[in-house]
Amino acid sequence: MASDTSIDIAQQLALLLGLASLALTFGLIVLVGLMRVALRWRERDAAATIARWRPALLRHAMGEDPPFPLLRRGERSVLLLLWNQIAESLRGPSHDRLRVVLNLLGLDALVRRWLVRRNRERQWLGLVTLGHLAQPSDWDSVHALLGDPRPYLSLSAARALLQIDPARAAHPVLAEIERRPEWPMARLALLLREAGAQHLFEPLRERLLAAEATQQVRLVRLLAAVDSLRASPTLMGLLERSENAELLSMCLQQVQTPAALPRVRQLAQHPVWWVRSQAAAALARFGTRSDRPLLLTLLSDAQWWVRYRAAQALLCTPGLTRPEALELREALTDRYARDVLGQAMVERELA
């Protein structure tokens, strides 16, 4: 009898658990459905806001003075996103007139309030907007977020500072770049190019020459991105003095001047394979006919990447015709060298 009672209780518990699971599943389905509906409503409202405001913003930027549509409280974020999108594409007087629009709407004061609140999306939008407004009075509030641990916020603060006053921002932003390895290099290169070589090249070069080798690897790439021609003497100096393989490799990637050829030829025989690989890549950019024997030697390197870069560089040497390339390939006794040169020839013809 006791056994039957235990079985009944177990069956009832299993039934209750099953019903609870079914109710939870149904609740989740309803919740997901409501979230999708809410998202569609927000997208529809955002599209309607953009459709009403884009013509007015563009006409004001072009110097006209049309009336503004009614701005509802819930539309402010969408309007600011639209405003920033348009501001990114404008320069000169059109950009200045767009700034006036934000002042007339009172949204400049709004984004300044957002900057000191804890809502990260609004803080980010405030930084982007204040960067385009470029008012010196906003320097302190923007600078306060430069050291924020969230990369997207701190990087946005760096850009805003450079937009407000690139000369003043050079040293704090460059110092933060050294401290923040998580900041993406491609984004940094674009940001520094936007700010202008006239403000950033010399401070960046000074920090590069004073930095440790591990930091120099990152800064070399940025220096070349800011002004590749002016960077050449610095790159050549580092190529001559440095013994750090990573730094040598990065300098070889960035150097563009034939004046570096003697050192590049030396580094093509460096004991570290990735230095040899980048030396071969540099010879593809500005090597001469006299580099063919060196490149033929590199075709037999133990590392595939060195052989591949050497094959590409060999085909780039001035005056080399396809029959000559075929003749060079047939003369090779190393099977791996023949294979990689053949692969490079096929790729070149397809390209």
Salt bridges, closest charged atoms under 4 A:
ASP45 OD1 - ARG44 NH2 3.46
GLU64 OE1 - ARG59 NE 2.80
GLU75 OE2 - ARG52 NH2 2.28
GLU75 OE2 - ARG72 NH1 2.87
GLU88 OE2 - HIS132 NE2 3.12
GLU88 OE2 - ARG159 NH1 2.70
ASP96 OD1 - ARG99 NH1 3.28
ASP108 OD2 - ARG112 NH1 3.42
GLU121 OE2 - ARG120 NE 3.64
ASP138 OD1 - ARG112 NE 2.62
ASP148 OD1 - ARG150 NE 2.86
GLU176 OE2 - ARG179 NH2 2.49
GLU176 OE2 - ARG180 NH1 3.07
GLU178 OE2 - ARG207 NE 2.65
GLU182 OE2 - ARG180 NE 2.54
GLU194 OE1 - ARG159 NE 3.09
GLU202 OE1 - ARG205 NE 3.29
GLU202 OE2 - ARG230 NH2 3.65
ASP291 OD1 - ARG265 NE 2.54
ASP301 OD2 - ARG276 NE 2.78
GLU324 OE2 - ARG289 NH2 3.59
GLU330 OE2 - ARG329 NH1 3.62
GLU349 OE2 - ARG322 NE 2.30
